[in-house]
Amino acid sequence: MADERAAFESNEYAPAVPANQQTHHTEESVAWTASEFIAHEKSPQWYLAMAGAGSAVAAGVYLITRDMFNTVIVAIAGIIFGVAAGRQPRQMQYGVDQNGVSIGKRFYPYTDFRSFSIADDGAFRSIILMPLKRFMPQLSIYYDPAAEDRIAEVLAAHLPIHEHQHDMTEKLMRRIRF
């Protein structure tokens, strides 16, 4: 176990391969490398439509409030949204063991989470970890489909599993292919 943890931390299992190509596990743990999120191709028309929608929202805020400060804040938020949409995913190292979940260099003990679920993201599947802390975001982890049962088994030994329901924000982000 200690040897595997050292190998995981030393990037032995972190070649630049697509999510679902590299998985390693022992009885108590599973380690793999995958993309941190699904990147959707965005055409120049997508960015143009996003800029138009952002401008329309900013104009609407100005017409309703007659406040330039709020209008500028909405415009800046639109720009940040566009920059975030163009960001490409990194290959991350993931691992689950009897102590918790490792994502890159961060470690999360199971006591930080209420439950987990397995969600379909189109052609991909992910594990969603539900945090106990109010302002901590859900963690989505992509993985090798062949290792799903083993990963779920390790997680289920420490956390309850719940059926995942996509909320309105997730549905909107899927619809606009963010």
Buried (B, 14 or more C-beta within 10 A) or exposed (E): EEEBBEBBBEEEBBEEEEBBEBBBBEEEBBBBBBBBBBBEEBEEEBEEEBEEEBEEBBEEBBEEEEEEEBBEEBBEEBEEBBEEBEEEEEBBBBBBBEBBBBBEEEEBEBEBBEBBBBBEBEEBBBBBBBBEEEEEEBBBBBBBEEBBEBBBEBBEEBBEEEEBEBEEEBEEBBEBEB
